[in-house]
Amino acid sequence: MRITCLVTLPLLSAAIVLPTKASAQVNISVAFGSRLGPEIGVFRYAPERLGDWRANYRNWRPVTLYDINGRYYRGQVRGARPIQVYSYENEYFLPPQDRAWSGADRRYDDRRQPTQDDYGRVRTYARTTVDPRLGSEIGVLGYSAERAGDWRRNFRRWTPVTVYEVNGRYYPRNAVNARPVQIYRYRSEYFLPPNDEGWIRADKRFNYHHQPKDDDRRRVRNRP
């Protein structure tokens, strides 16, 4: 990922902003096909990846996501908690925990700042490079008959789509070394096909040459 201004930070014994107090998590029921959009992967802010926030935060865009059962989406349902994060070059991350950051960005809505739970659950910085041609990461889920219904009755309502896997993550566009994987989409929900022998060749629209592998089925999650 290209950084317009990257500053190496020394280790400082600086005061740290404590996130807002964690709120009790309420389990929210989400109907199949709810227009949440795909799950958004959110990271901790890392200066070694994003540079010193003082020099770079104006390049970041404040974005409101919605916490639904500990996962983050662009869309919302009743009971979802809004949380403001930053977006930069197709990545989403929590704001810095530096005390000096509080109030520094007037675009940021402090009423929607992360809680302790958010800082505890998001991904930590990993030294990887994502080809920007891939687009934004897509959250892919496992097929669930409880959510999607019996595939024999419902599969014609689902749209086969090809996503591209790189380092265990899925993207909407192709790039070098990306592996095509055919999955289904219903409204804005992306999920693997059924793991049922009867499904093989049942859907003439589906490209079975690109069907998911065992690794795909092991790594995806279920919708909350």
N, C-alpha and C positions, 0 to 999 in steps of 0.2 A: 504494500500500500504506500502510495507516495504521501509524504508529509512536507508541507510547504516550509515549515520551520520546525526543526527538531532540536531540542535542547536537552543535553544530558544533565540530569539533576543529581546533585550530591545528596547523600543521606543526611537529612536534617532532623533535629528533634523538634519539629514544628508542632504546634497545637493542631489537633485533628477535630474536625467538626463531627459531632455525634449525630447520626441520622435520627429522624423522628422515631418516637417510641413505636415498637411493633404493635400492630393491631391484631386482634384475634382473627384467624382465618376462617371464613365462612365457606362451606362447600356449596358451590353454585351449580345447578343443573343446566346443561347446555344442550339444546335440541340439535339433532343431526342436521347438518347443512346451515347452521346459524352463520350469519354473515360476519364472522369475526375476522376473516382473513387467516392466512397461515400463521402459525406460532412464530414469534419474533425471538431470535437469540439475542440476549442482552449480556454485555460484558461489564466487568469493572473497568473504570478509567485506569489507564496505564501510561505514564509519561514516556516510557521507552518506546511506545507505539504511536502515541498521539502528540507527543511533545509537551513542553511546559504549558499548562492551561492558560497562563497569563499572556503568552504570545500567540496562542492558537484558538482560544475559545470562540472568537468571532467567526471562525470558519465552520463551527459546529452549528447544527440547527436543533433548537429545542423541539421535541416531539412528544405528544401525549400518547402513551400506550395504556392498556387496561389489564390489570392483574386479575386473572380468573383462575382460581385454585392453584396459585403459585406459578402460573405461566403468563406470558405477555402477548397481547394481540392488539391490532389496530382498531378493530371493532369492539363494541361493548354489548353486554346484556345486563339485565337488571341485577344489581348487587355487585357489579364489577367495580374495582377500585382504580381510579385514574392515577397514573404515575408519570411524571415528566422525566424524560431521559434526553440524551443527545444522539443525533445521527450525523455520521460523516462517512462519505464514500461507501455507502451500503452497509455500514456497521452501526450498531446501536449500543450505547454504553451509559452507565450511571455517571452522574456528575462527580467531580473530585470531592474528596473528604477533607480537604484542606480548609481550615477555618477562614482563611482570607478569601476563599471563593464565595462564601455566603454573601449574597447581595451584589456581587461584582458584575453579574450578567443580568441586566435589567429586563431582558427578554424572557428570563426563566421564571416560572410560576412556583414560588417557594411553598405554596399551599399543597403542591403535588410532589414534593420532594420524596425520595425513597425512604423506606423504613429500614430498621435493622434487619428485618426478614429479607428485604430485597438485596441488601449488601451481602447477606449470608448465603443466598441461593444462586446468584448469577455466576456466569463463567468467569474464571480468572484469565488474565492475558496469556495467550499462547503465541509463540514466535512463529507465525505462519503468514504466508502471503496469499491473498485471494485475488485472482484475476478479475478485474472490474468488469470484463466482458461477460462474466457469469451472471451478473445481476444480484439482487438481494436473495439471501438464503431463504429457502422454503421449508416450513415445518411439515414433515410427512408423518402420517399416523398409520397405525396398524388397522386393518379391516376389523370391524366389530359387528357381528350380526345383531347385537343388542342395540347398536346405534343405527346401523345402515339397513337393517332388515335382512331377510333371506335374499342372498344374491340372485337366486333363480328368478325371483319376482321383480327385483329392483335394478339389476345391472344396466338395463337400457336407459335408465335415467342418469347414469354416471357417464362422464366424458373421459375417454382415454387421453392422457397427456404424457409427454416425455419430459422428464427432468434429467439433470446431469449431476452425477455424484462425484465429489472431489473430497478426499480425506474424511469420508463418512458424513458429509453434509450435502444437501441437495439445492440445486439452483435452476432457474428457468431457462438459461441459455447455455449454449455449448462453448467450449474453449479447449485449449490443448490439454491432453491427458484426462479429460472428463469422460466418465462412463455414462452412456445413456441408460435410463431406467424408465420403463413405462409403468405408470400408475393410473389411478383414477382421481377425478375431481368432481365434487358435487357442490355447486355454488362456489364458495371459497374454501372448501375443505379438501385437502389432498390426502389420499390414503392408498395403501398397497392393495392389490387385488386379493381375493380370498385364497387361503392356503388349503384348497380343496381340490382333489383330483378331478372331480366332476366339472370344475370350472375350466380346466384346460381345453382350449379350442371352442369353448361355448360362446365366447364373444368374438364374432368375426371382425370387429373393429380393432381389437387389441393386437398390438405387435408382440407376439410371444417370444420373438428373438431377443427382446429387451426386457423380459419379465424379471422381477426382483430375484436376487440371490438370497441364500440363507443369512448372509451378513446383514442385508437390508432388513430382513424380518427381525433379526435380533436387536438392531439398534433403534428402530423407530419406537415411538411411544403411543399410548392411547390418548384419545381426546379426553379432557377432564369432564 
